[in-house]
Amino acid sequence: METHLQISGMTCGHCVQGVTKSLQNVPGVQLVVVDLASGRALIQHEENADTHAMIAAVEEEGHSALLKHLEKPTHEQ
């Protein structure tokens, strides 16, 4: 599964490293990609991973995070 977070408050590479490491420590998380420029994080994880724990991990680093809902394309028939 994938979860996308919008993260605010990151200003440098050190912030990205801290957020990445914190997210990687959440049980069930398999891969974390954090982008400083967009303020977004992509988290690949097992189905039972807790998104609230992911947000809490970011907040422990001193940043705020919101679940980012991606628009899915609609197909008209």
BAMAR-461601 format. One record per residue (C-alpha): x, y, z; residue number from 0. Coordinates in Angstrom, 2 decimals. Layout:
% BAMAR-461601
         x         y         z   loro
         X         Y         Z    NUM
...
END
This chain:
% BAMAR-461601
         x         y         z   loro
      0.00      0.00      0.00      0
      0.98      3.63     -0.40      1
      0.28      6.63      1.78      2
      1.12     10.19      0.84      3
      1.67     12.88      3.46      4
      1.85     16.64      3.03      5
      4.49     17.85      5.49      6
      5.01     21.45      6.54      7
      7.94     22.95      8.36      8
     10.81     21.19      6.61      9
     13.54     23.65      5.64     10
     16.64     21.61      4.90     11
     18.15     18.22      4.17     12
     18.56     17.57      7.88     13
     14.77     17.88      8.26     14
     14.27     15.39      5.43     15
     16.67     12.92      7.05     16
     14.92     13.18     10.42     17
     11.45     12.72      8.94     18
     12.64      9.82      6.78     19
     14.24      8.03      9.70     20
     11.20      8.56     11.94     21
      8.82      7.22      9.29     22
     11.05      4.20      8.66     23
     10.71      3.30     12.34     24
      6.92      2.99     12.12     25
      5.97     -0.72     12.18     26
      5.01     -2.02      8.73     27
      6.72      0.77      6.77     28
      8.81     -0.60      3.93     29
      9.98      2.44      1.94     30
      9.99      6.19      2.57     31
     10.70      8.92      0.01     32
     10.58     12.51      1.31     33
     10.77     15.46     -1.08     34
     11.83     18.78      0.47     35
     10.75     20.96     -2.47     36
      7.16     19.72     -2.53     37
      6.90     18.98      1.19     38
      5.57     15.53      0.43     39
      6.36     12.05      1.65     40
      5.56      8.79     -0.10     41
      5.36      5.84      2.27     42
      5.06      2.28      1.01     43
      3.84     -0.02      3.74     44
      2.03     -3.17      4.74     45
     -1.75     -3.00      4.83     46
     -1.89     -2.97      8.63     47
      0.54     -0.06      9.10     48
     -0.96      2.76     11.17     49
     -1.23      6.09      9.34     50
     -1.81      7.87     12.66     51
      1.57      6.55     13.82     52
      3.13      7.92     10.61     53
      1.72     11.38     11.31     54
      2.84     11.16     14.94     55
      6.37     10.23     13.79     56
      6.53     13.38     11.64     57
      5.17     15.51     14.49     58
      7.82     14.12     16.86     59
     10.39     15.63     14.48     60
      8.76     19.04     14.94     61
      6.76     19.19     11.71     62
      3.09     18.84     10.86     63
      1.65     16.28      8.47     64
     -1.66     15.69      6.78     65
     -2.83     12.73      4.73     66
     -2.70     13.66      1.07     67
     -5.54     12.14     -0.90     68
     -4.59     11.59     -4.50     69
     -7.14     12.16     -7.18     70
     -7.90      8.97     -9.07     71
     -8.76      9.38    -12.72     72
    -12.33      8.56    -13.59     73
    -13.08      6.56    -16.68     74
    -16.29      7.25    -18.52     75
    -17.71      4.49    -20.64     76
END
